Amino acid sequence: MNARNCRKCGKLFNYVSGPPICMACREALEEKFQEVKNYIFEHRSVTIPEVSEACGVSTNQIQQWLREERLQLGEGSGITLFCENCGTSIFTGRFCEKCKNSMANKLNSSIHKPEEPKLQSKKKDPHDNPKMRFLG
């Protein structure tokens, strides 16, 4: 058993995986997520501080949901995210599609694929001739 104290409320709980918060706090956080998601959907040009104030959620939590790609911004949103690699404006996540594809290609090319075994040509030994020989 892996017992931990909840990061939010301090209550002791059985930790399995994910963020170290108890189930009650996890459910409350999920309710806040749904509230933020609906608020952003209804108020398209809102900024992160406005969402934070209206929904009672920290700006860091909202940014985390955006970086985790749980929230996605639409065109004309007052919230602006930038690709961490090239600085292009993006709607969700940490990287733009171009940088994601580039990183995936680099990762694929860096993985060494097993080579097919090559047939080695045998050197011909003059005494290893399949023809019949006569000693004379």
C-alpha positions as CSV (number, residue, x, y, z in Angstrom):
1,M,0.0,0.0,0.0
2,N,1.3,3.4,-1.0
3,A,-0.3,5.9,1.4
4,R,0.2,9.6,0.8
5,N,-1.2,12.9,2.0
6,C,-3.3,14.8,-0.5
7,R,-1.6,17.8,-1.9
8,K,-4.8,19.9,-1.8
9,C,-6.5,19.0,1.5
10,G,-3.8,17.0,3.4
11,K,-6.1,13.9,3.9
12,L,-4.3,10.5,3.9
13,F,-5.2,8.4,0.9
14,N,-4.1,5.3,-1.0
15,Y,-2.0,6.6,-3.9
16,V,-2.2,4.7,-7.2
17,S,-1.0,7.0,-10.0
18,G,-1.3,10.5,-11.4
19,P,-1.2,13.7,-9.3
20,P,-0.9,13.1,-5.6
21,I,-4.5,14.2,-4.7
22,C,-7.3,12.2,-3.1
23,M,-10.4,11.1,-5.0
24,A,-12.6,13.8,-3.5
25,C,-10.2,16.6,-4.6
26,R,-9.7,14.9,-8.0
27,E,-13.5,14.9,-8.5
28,A,-13.7,18.6,-7.4
29,L,-10.9,19.4,-9.8
30,E,-12.7,17.7,-12.7
31,E,-15.9,19.7,-11.9
32,K,-13.8,22.9,-12.0
33,F,-12.4,21.7,-15.4
34,Q,-15.9,21.3,-16.8
35,E,-16.8,24.8,-15.5
36,V,-13.8,26.4,-17.1
37,K,-14.3,24.5,-20.4
38,N,-17.9,25.7,-20.5
39,Y,-17.0,29.3,-19.6
40,I,-14.3,29.5,-22.3
41,F,-16.8,28.0,-24.8
42,E,-19.5,30.6,-23.9
43,H,-17.0,33.6,-23.7
44,R,-14.7,33.0,-26.7
45,S,-12.6,36.2,-26.3
46,V,-11.9,35.8,-22.6
47,T,-8.3,35.9,-21.2
48,I,-6.8,33.5,-18.6
49,P,-7.0,35.9,-15.7
50,E,-10.7,36.6,-16.5
51,V,-11.4,32.8,-16.6
52,S,-9.5,32.4,-13.3
53,E,-11.5,35.1,-11.6
54,A,-14.8,33.9,-12.9
55,C,-14.4,30.2,-12.2
56,G,-12.2,30.4,-9.1
57,V,-9.3,28.4,-10.6
58,S,-5.7,29.4,-10.6
59,T,-4.1,30.6,-13.8
60,N,-1.5,27.9,-13.5
61,Q,-4.1,25.2,-13.5
62,I,-5.8,26.7,-16.6
63,Q,-2.4,26.8,-18.3
64,Q,-1.7,23.2,-17.3
65,W,-5.0,22.1,-18.9
66,L,-4.1,23.9,-22.1
67,R,-0.6,22.4,-22.2
68,E,-2.0,18.9,-21.5
69,E,-4.4,19.5,-24.5
70,R,-7.5,19.0,-22.3
71,L,-8.6,22.5,-23.2
72,Q,-8.5,23.9,-26.8
73,L,-8.8,27.5,-27.8
74,G,-10.7,28.7,-30.8
75,E,-10.1,31.4,-33.4
76,G,-10.3,34.9,-31.9
77,S,-9.6,33.7,-28.4
78,G,-8.1,36.3,-26.0
79,I,-5.8,33.6,-24.7
80,T,-2.5,33.2,-26.7
81,L,-0.2,30.2,-26.5
82,F,3.1,29.8,-28.2
83,C,5.0,26.8,-29.4
84,E,7.8,26.1,-27.0
85,N,10.1,25.3,-29.9
86,C,9.6,27.9,-32.6
87,G,7.2,30.5,-31.0
88,T,4.3,30.0,-33.5
89,S,0.9,30.8,-32.1
90,I,-1.0,27.6,-31.2
91,F,-4.4,26.7,-29.7
92,T,-3.5,23.9,-27.4
93,G,-0.5,21.8,-26.2
94,R,3.1,22.7,-26.0
95,F,4.2,22.5,-29.7
96,C,2.8,23.3,-33.1
97,E,2.0,20.5,-35.6
98,K,5.2,21.3,-37.6
99,C,7.4,20.9,-34.6
100,K,5.6,17.8,-33.4
101,N,6.1,16.2,-36.8
102,S,9.7,17.2,-36.9
103,M,10.4,15.8,-33.4
104,A,8.6,12.5,-34.3
105,N,10.7,12.2,-37.5
106,K,13.9,12.8,-35.6
107,L,12.9,10.3,-33.0
108,N,12.0,7.7,-35.6
109,S,15.3,8.2,-37.4
110,S,17.3,8.0,-34.2
111,I,16.0,4.6,-33.4
112,H,18.2,1.9,-35.0
113,K,16.1,-0.6,-36.8
114,P,17.6,-4.1,-36.9
115,E,19.3,-4.7,-40.2
116,E,18.6,-7.8,-42.1
117,P,21.4,-10.3,-41.9
118,K,23.7,-10.1,-44.9
119,L,24.8,-13.2,-46.6
120,Q,28.5,-13.4,-46.5
121,S,30.2,-14.6,-49.6
122,K,32.4,-17.6,-48.8
123,K,36.0,-17.4,-50.0
124,K,36.7,-20.3,-52.3
125,D,39.1,-22.7,-51.0
126,P,41.0,-24.5,-53.8
127,H,40.7,-27.8,-51.8
128,D,37.0,-27.3,-51.3
129,N,36.0,-28.0,-54.8
130,P,32.9,-30.2,-55.3
131,K,34.4,-31.7,-58.5
132,M,35.9,-35.1,-58.4
133,R,39.7,-35.3,-58.3
134,F,42.0,-38.1,-59.2
135,L,45.4,-38.5,-57.5
136,G,47.9,-39.8,-59.9
